[in-house]
Amino acid sequence: EWENPFERERREGREVRTQVYGFDACCHEAFDVAMRAYVTELPDGGGRAGAKALAHGAVSDAFLTEVVGRAGHDLRSVALPLAQFAERVVAAGDGTDAAGALHVLSAAHEIAGDPVAAEEAARAALRADPNHRAAMETLAGYLEVRGDAVHAVDLLRRAGVRDDDTQ
């Protein structure tokens, strides 16, 4: 049966997110909400809905992969829009709902070339939700660069990374 290019791209994206991130139907729905919030197709700019969506499972990781992937070689062009989106969503979120948006903010700062702000956003994500896996992995990277291997390994273990993981 024929699919238009938009339908095919959406179906293929869902298949990839299922395989790579372990998405189920609920995760796919949250991902779609996050993407609509990013392009402000939701009421109030998608702040509250975007916060809840980005806090869901691995949605913030998949969201970043999608947005950064679309930027191609021009990564810097996505840094400011990502940061503005994340700040809007963080302001609308509360409690653990802010963690996913703070993870996105961390990535935006990293892309913009500000690792200090990126590390602080990752720390803020973990203050919002101490179990946010992507924020743990991100902060572990900063700790490793600082030479704090003990805390980096602890965060990676808490995030579920196995001791024999080559990365």
N, C-alpha and C positions, 0 to 999 in steps of 0.2 A: 504494500500500500504506500502511495506517495506521501511524503512529508514535505512541507515547505521548509526552507532553510532555518527559519526561526524555531520551528517545532523540533527539527532534527538536532539543532545545537542544544536546545533545552533538554531533550531526552538524553543526549550523549553526556551533557554536564551532570545530569542526575545520576547516570550510571557511574561516572568517574567518582563523584562524591560518595556514592554508596560503597564503592570499592576502596577508595583511599581513606575516607574518614569514618566509614561505618554508618553512614546516614541511614535512618529509617524515614518513614513518611513524615513524622513530626519534625525531624531535622531539616528535611527538604522544605517543608512549609516555613520554618523559621528562617532558613537561608533566603527564600524568596521574599519574606518580609524585610529582612536586612537589606537586600538589594533594592527593593522599592523605597525603603527609607533613605538609602544613600542618594537616590535620584529624586528624592522628595515627592514621591507619588502618593504619600500618605498624609492624612490630616496632621496638623501641627508639625509638619516637617518630619514626621516619623520618629520623633524623639523617644517617647515611652515605648512604642512598639519596637523600635530599633534596638533599644537597650535590652528588652526581654529577648529579642531574637538573637542578638550577638552573644548573650550570656548562655544560650542553649548549646550544650555539648561542644562540639568542635566547629560550630558555625563561624566564630571569629577567624579561625584558621582558614576555613574554606572561603570565606568572604575576602580575606586578604589575598589569597591565591588568585581569586577571580579578578579583583580590582587591579592588583599589581600586574597580573598577566595581560590584561587588556591594555595596560600602559606601554607594554613592549619595552623598547630601548629608552624611552623617555620617562624613566621612573620619577625624576624630580617633579614632573608635571602633575603627578598624583599626590605628592606629599601634602600640599596645602589643602586641597579638597578633602583628603582623608582626615587630616587634623581637624578641620572645621566640622566635618560630619561627626567625628568622634567626640569632640567637645560638646556639640549640641546634644548628642545622645547621652553622654555622661551627665550633663546637667538635668536631663529628664529622668534618668534612671535613679534607683535608690538601692542601697544595700548591695547584694550580690549581683543585681542586674547591671551594675556599672562595670563589672570586671571585663566583660567582652569588649566593650567600647574602649576601656583603658588599654587593653591589649592592642586594639587597632591604633590608638593614639601613640603607643610605644613604637609600633611599626612606622607610623607616619613620621615621627621624630627621627627614627633611624634613617629612613629614606632621605629626609631633609639634611642629614649630616650632623645631627645633634644627639650623640649617644648619651650624654648626661641626662637630658630630658627624656630620652627613650628609656633609660634605666629607671628613672623616677616613676614614669608611667607604668612600667612593669611592676614595680614595688607597690604602687597604688592599686593596681589590679589585684594583687595578692592580699592587700589589706581589705579590699572589697569582698574577695572570695579567696580564702587561703587554699582552696582546692582547684583553682582554675589552672588546668593542665598546661595550656599554651603559655600563660604568664609565667608558670614555674620554669618551663623550658627556656623562655626568653631571658628571664632573670639569671638562670644558671649560666647562660652564655656570657653575660656581663660579669658574673662572679668569676668565671673561669679566666677571662681576660685579666681581671684584677689579681689573679693568683690565689683566689680563695676556693681551691678545689674541693675542700671538705664540704662547704656549704653548697657548692654547685652540684656535687654528686648527691647530696641529700635531697636537693630539690628535684633532680632528675629521677631519683628513686621514688619520691612522692608522686611524681608525674606518671609513674608506671614504666619508665624506661628501664629495660633490663640491663644488668651489669655487662653482658656480652654484646651490647649494641655497639656497632663499629663507629657510629657518629658520636 
